[in-house]
Amino acid sequence: MKINTDLKLDFDDTLLVPHRTKTASRQNIKLQRGFQFYHSTRPWRGTPIIAANMDSTGTLDMSHALSKHQMITCLHKHHDHKKLLQLEHCPFSTYTWYSLGIQDIEFDNLCDIADKTHIIPNLCIDVANGYTEDFVNFCAKVRKQFADKTIIMAGNVCTPEMVQELILHGGVDIVKVGIGPGSACTTRLKTGIGYPQLSAIIECSHAAHGLKSQEKRMGLICADGGCRNAGDVCKAFAANADFVMIGGMLAGTEECEGEWEEGTLVNWNHCTDKPPTVTNQKVKKTFKFYGMSSKIAQDKHGQGLKDYRSSEGRMIQVPYKGPVKEVVQDILGGIRSCCAYIGASSIKDMAKCAEFIRVNRTHFDQSL
């Protein structure tokens, strides 16, 4: 048994300190970044925020909406690849990535898409536990098949050693970092496994950025999970994440797919003495958001919960949030404001300008 007594931090354990700055306006903050990758020769430029490849958020509608902001959507891996091939326009692009697990059939489906579309989509190879030898070998197999023609993101892990293993021996360009921090994930409760997300980002990004290819291109990470508000996204970038993946923050938006609870529209006659009018028009009230290791997901996409497994996800009723562009505006506005406070002129500069302080409480309960 080994006990590491070093201090490890989560988003709620810190705040960012404001600094004197020349940045006069939030409008001048640069949100786009350009990347070169350790293995892939395909460059990428855009706003480095990614919609998680959950079946509720990794949708074609989400992809269409977020691409307008040059943000990535990883389509969930339960899309029927044959139906994707039948679409009038190929869905894969700079901002729409294909997701898969590590089963042989999923590799075959990917090869089928590449053969029939003559497009090699950027990839998200996704498993709950990225620490297995089979996972590293599968990533290496995909890299060998497509050489340097595609960007490969894979995970999840939460320690520097495994980040380096995936980049060096798995052929991965971007390592997804985060085990247990997601709002709909119960891995920490069921298994006791995990790592405080802010420290995981700091340590794993340091390990990835320390690796340089022969062309001086470095490894990258994507912070996946734990962001509950725009401030957490800011902290993830300030901790040196290259990309940030969000799921729960997008859940409940118009572009999600899944089960909605509906209600009737009520017209309140505030300026008259007339009683409220109840119409027959149905409106969305709440959205059923669940983790992809939950019993709900396993019943929906597999043969149900196996007798050797437990459910490592929960279901949350999320209020209807309207179009996703409103959530995006809130996040991007928060990033701009954060940069203005700490003296960063771009997302790229946030880690250079950031100073974190430890706190016991980051905000008061506004419901009091």
N, C-alpha and C positions, 0 to 999 in steps of 0.2 A: 504493500500500500504506500502511495505517495501523496502528500498533501502540499499543494502549492499555496503559500500564504501571501503571494503578491496581490496587491489591490487590483481588482477588475471592475470596470465601470459599464453601466448601461446608460441609455439616453437620459433617463430621469435623474441620474446621479450628477449631472453637469449642467452648466450654462456657459454660453459664449460671452466673452468680455468685450464691450465696445471699445474702440480706439479712435483717436483723432485721425481724420481722413480728408483727402482732397476730393473724394468722390462727392460731387454736389447733388447729383440726381440719380434716382433709381433707374431712370430710363437709359442711362449709359452703361449699365451692367451687362456684360456679355454672358448669355446663358448657353451658347453653343460651344462645343468642344470638338476638336479633331483628334483622332487616334490613329496610330500605327500599331500593329500587333506583333506579338512574339513569333507566331508561326504564319499567320495569314498575311498575304501581300495586298489584301483588299482593305483600303482605307475606309474610315467611317467618320462622318461629321454630323452633329445634331445636338439636341438637348439630351443629356445622358440619364434620362429617367425611363424606366421600363415597366410596363404593365405585366404583372405576374401571369405565368402560364397556368392559372387556375381556370376551371371550366366556366366560372362566372365572369372573369375579367379578361381572359385570353381569347377574345372573340373577334370576329371579322369587323363588326361594328365599332368595337373599341379601337381596332387597328386603323380604321378609316378616320376616326375622330382624332386620335393621337398623332397620326402622321402629319396632320396639318400643323402641329407644333414641333415637328421633327423629333418626336419621341417614339420609342420602340414599343411594340406589342409582341410578346412571345405567345403565339397561338397555343392554346392548350393541346396536350398530346392525345386527346380523345376525339379530335376531329377525324372523320373518315377521309383518309387520303385520296380515295377515289372520287369523293364528292368535291374535294378541293381541286382536283384535276379537271372536273367538269365545269368549273366556274368560267364565265365568259372571259374574265381577265385573270391572269395569274396573280394570286394574292401575295406572293413573296416579293419583298423589296428591301431596300435599305432599312426600312422601319417596321417591317413585318417579318418575324423570324419563325422558323419551324421548330417545334418541340418534339422530343422523343425520349423514351426510356431506354433500357439496355437489353430488351428482348430481341431475339433474332428477327422476328416479324417486323419490328419497328425499324430495324436497319434495312430490311428488304423494302419496306414502304418508302423509306427515304431515297434509296437507290432508284426506285420506280419513278418517283417524282423528278429526280434529277435527269433520268433518261428521257422522260416524256415531255418535260418542259424545256430541257436544255438549259436550265437554270439551277445553279447550286445555291440553295437558300442558306442564309446565316442560321446557325443552329443553337438551340438550348437543349443540352442533354441533362435531364433532370431526374434525380432520385433523392429519396429522403436521407439516405446514408451514403455519403460519398467516400467512405473510408475503406471500401472493399477493393480487393485486387481485381475482381471482375469489372468494377466500374472503371478503374484506370485502364484496363486492357481494352474495354469497349471504346473509350474515348480515343485511345491510340489507334484502334481499328478504323474508326471514322476518319481520323486525321490521315491515315495511310490511304484510304479510299479516295479522299478528295484533295489530298496534298495541301497546297497553300491557297487554294481557291475559295475557301470559305472561312468565316469567323466562327469559332466554336466557343460557346460559353457553357460551363458545366459545374455542377455542384449537387448537394450542398456539403460544405465543410466549414470548420470554424477555427482551425489552427494553422500556423505558418508552415509547419512541416508538410502538411497535406496540400496546401496551396502550391508549394514548390514541386511536390511530386506530380500533381496534375499538369502543371505547366511543362516540366522537363520531360516526363515520361508518358504523360497522357496526351500530349499535343494540344492542350487547352490554351486558348488565348485569354479568356476572362473566367476567373473562378468565382462561383457564387458562394458568398460567405454568410452563414447564419444557420444555426440549428436551434430551434425552439422559440425564437422571439416573436413569431407571427401571432396576430391577434386570434386567429382561429386554430392555432397549433397547441396541442397539449403534451408534446413530447417531454418537456421538462417535468410535467406533473406525473406522467405515466412511467418515465424511465429514469429520471434524475439526471439526464444528459443535457448538456448545453454549454453555453459560454456567453457572458454578458456582451451584448452586441457592439457597443461602442469600442470596447477593448479588442474585440475580435476584428473589427474593421481596421483599427490602428495597427495591430500586430500583423494581420494578414496582408494589408497593403504594403507594409514595409518589406515583407518577405517577397511579394510579387514584384515590386518595383526594383528590388535589388537584383533581379534576374535580367540579364541583358543578352539578346541574341547577337549573332555575329554582325548584324546590321544595326546594332545598338537600340533595338526595339525592346521594350520591357514588358513583363507580365502585368496583367491588370486584374482588378477584382470588381465584383458587383455586390454591394451590400443588400442582402435579401431578407427583409422581415424586420419588424419592430417599429416601423415608422407609423405613428398614429396621427401625426399632424405635420404641418409644413415645417415647424421648428425641428422635428426629428430628422426630416430630410436635409435640412441645413446642417445639422450636427454630423450626419453621415458624410456629407461632402467635406465638411471641415475636418473630419477625421481621416481624410485622404481616400475616400471611396472614389473610384473612377465612374461607376454607374450606381444608381440606386433603383432597386426593384420594389414596387408597391402593389399590394393587393387589396387589403381592407380599406384603404383610403379611397379606392375606386369603386368598391362594392356599393351597390345601391344607386348607381348612376344609370341613366337611360340606356347606355350601350352594353350593360350587363345582360347575360342570359341566365335564366333560372326561374325560380318560383317566387312570384310576387303575391303579397297579400293586398287585396284591393278594398276600397271603401267607396262610399257615394259622396259626390260633391255637394257641399253645403254652401249656399249663398247667404252670407250674414248681412242683414240690412241694418248696418250700424247707424245710418243717418235717419232712420224712420222708426216708428213704433211697431212696425210689422215683425212678426216672428220670422226666424230663419227659414229659407226655402231649401228643401232637400230635393235634389234632382236625381234623375236616373243615370246620370253620367258616372262611369266608374273611373276612379283615380287610383294610382299606385300609392300605397302607404309604406310598406316595409318589404325588404328583400331578404330571402333566406341565403345567408352567406356561411359557407362551411369549409373547413380544411380538407385538403385532398387526401389526407390519411384518416379522415373520419369514417365512421360507419356508413353515413349517408353516401359519401363518395364511393366507398368500396361496394356498397349495394348497387349503385348506379352504373359503375364502370367495370365491375368485376363480377365475381361469383359470390359476393357478400363477404362478411367478416369471417376469415378463417379461424379455426379453433385454436391455432397456435399464435394468433395475433391479438392485439388489443387496438381499440380505436385511439389514434393519437391526434384527433382533431375534434373541434366542437362546432356547433351550429349557432350562429348569431343572427338575430333579426335586426337588420340595418335599415334605418329610415331612408325613404326615397330622397335622393339628392339632386334630381334633375339631370340635365345634360352634363357630360363629363368635363366639358370645357370650363364650367364654373369651378370644379375642383382643381383643374389644371391652373386656372388663373390664380387661385388662392395659393397653390404651391409655388408657382413661379414668382408671384408677388412677394411671398415670404423669403424666397432665395434672394431676390433683388434687395429687399430691405436688410436682410442679414449681411449681405456683401457691403452695403453702404455703412452699416454700423461698424464692421470690423476692418474696413479699409481695403477690401478686395474689389478689383475691377471686373472680375469674372469668376465663374465657378472654378476654373482651373487654379485661381490664386487663393481660394478659400483656405486651404490647408496651410499655406505659407503665412497667412495673416491671422489664423485662429489662435486664440488662447482660451482654454477651457478652465473653469474652476469647479471644484467639487461643491455640491450643495446637498442639503437634507430635504429640501422641498422646492420644486421649480415653479409651482404656481398654486394658487388657492382654489379651492373648490368653488366654482362660480354659482353653484346651485344653492349655496348657503344664503 
